[in-house]
Amino acid sequence: MTPTERRMQRKKRRQMVFALTGAMVFLSYMARSFFGDSGILVGLQVKSEYEKQLQRNQVLAAENRQLAEEIRDIQTNPRKMEALGREQFGFGRPGEIVYVFPDQTTP
């Protein structure tokens, strides 16, 4: 083998080593991009969780508005307050006889 051929072989070998090193660096970067702590898969999971929380927030906000309206209604409407007292606490008007029946439990 002539010195020129040896140089060519070394040059090809170096090029191959650089190409393989570059490919390994690229593949490790891609693997980290997909599976790392801040990778694409984690990002998709975070986005899904964020959307679930937004939906839950909307449900809770609607429930909060409804409860606030109910509170306002109880505070401003004496009949509503009276009905609530009768149903939940067994209150009655002066002179009324209130019968309270215990809850029947089945044996």
C-alpha positions as CSV (number, residue, x, y, z in Angstrom):
1,M,0.0,0.0,0.0
2,T,1.4,3.4,-1.0
3,P,1.5,6.3,1.4
4,T,-1.1,8.1,-0.7
5,E,-3.5,5.2,-0.3
6,R,-2.9,5.1,3.5
7,R,-3.7,8.8,3.7
8,M,-6.9,8.2,1.8
9,Q,-7.9,5.3,4.1
10,R,-7.2,7.4,7.2
11,K,-9.2,10.3,5.7
12,K,-12.1,8.0,5.0
13,R,-11.9,6.5,8.5
14,R,-11.9,10.0,10.0
15,Q,-14.9,11.0,7.9
16,M,-16.7,7.9,9.0
17,V,-15.9,8.6,12.7
18,F,-17.1,12.2,12.4
19,A,-20.3,11.0,10.6
20,L,-21.0,8.4,13.2
21,T,-20.3,10.8,16.0
22,G,-22.6,13.4,14.4
23,A,-25.3,10.8,14.0
24,M,-25.1,9.7,17.6
25,V,-25.2,13.3,18.8
26,F,-28.2,14.0,16.6
27,L,-30.0,10.8,17.8
28,S,-29.3,11.5,21.5
29,Y,-30.6,15.1,21.0
30,M,-33.8,13.7,19.3
31,A,-34.3,11.2,22.1
32,R,-33.9,13.9,24.7
33,S,-36.4,16.1,22.8
34,F,-39.0,13.4,22.9
35,F,-38.4,11.7,26.2
36,G,-36.6,14.3,28.4
37,D,-37.9,16.3,31.3
38,S,-39.1,19.0,29.0
39,G,-39.6,16.9,26.0
40,I,-42.5,16.7,23.5
41,L,-44.3,13.9,25.3
42,V,-44.2,15.8,28.6
43,G,-45.5,18.9,26.8
44,L,-48.4,17.0,25.4
45,Q,-49.3,15.6,28.9
46,V,-49.1,19.1,30.4
47,K,-51.3,20.5,27.6
48,S,-53.9,17.7,28.3
49,E,-53.8,18.4,32.0
50,Y,-54.1,22.2,31.4
51,E,-57.2,21.6,29.2
52,K,-58.8,19.4,31.9
53,Q,-58.2,22.0,34.5
54,L,-59.7,24.8,32.3
55,Q,-62.8,22.7,31.8
56,R,-63.0,22.0,35.6
57,N,-62.5,25.7,36.2
58,Q,-65.4,26.5,33.9
59,V,-67.7,24.0,35.7
60,L,-66.7,25.4,39.1
61,A,-67.2,29.0,38.0
62,A,-70.7,28.1,36.8
63,E,-71.5,26.4,40.1
64,N,-70.1,29.4,42.0
65,R,-72.4,31.8,40.0
66,Q,-75.4,29.6,40.7
67,L,-74.6,29.4,44.4
68,A,-74.1,33.1,44.6
69,E,-77.4,33.7,43.0
70,E,-79.1,31.3,45.4
71,I,-77.5,33.1,48.4
72,R,-78.7,36.5,47.0
73,D,-82.2,35.0,46.6
74,I,-82.3,33.7,50.2
75,Q,-81.0,37.1,51.5
76,T,-83.5,39.2,49.6
77,N,-86.6,36.9,49.5
78,P,-88.3,36.3,52.9
79,R,-90.4,33.5,51.5
80,K,-87.3,31.6,50.3
81,M,-85.7,32.0,53.7
82,E,-88.9,30.7,55.4
83,A,-89.1,27.7,53.0
84,L,-85.5,26.9,53.7
85,G,-86.0,27.1,57.5
86,R,-89.0,24.8,57.3
87,E,-87.4,22.2,55.0
88,Q,-84.0,22.0,56.5
89,F,-84.5,22.9,60.1
90,G,-88.1,22.0,60.9
91,F,-89.0,25.6,61.8
92,G,-92.6,26.7,61.9
93,R,-94.6,29.8,62.4
94,P,-95.8,30.9,65.8
95,G,-98.9,28.8,66.7
96,E,-98.1,26.0,64.2
97,I,-97.6,22.5,65.3
98,V,-94.6,20.9,63.5
99,Y,-94.5,17.1,63.2
100,V,-91.1,15.6,62.6
101,F,-91.0,12.1,61.5
102,P,-87.7,10.2,61.9
103,D,-86.2,8.9,58.8
104,Q,-87.2,5.3,58.2
105,T,-84.2,3.0,57.9
106,T,-84.7,-0.4,56.3
107,P,-83.2,-3.3,58.3
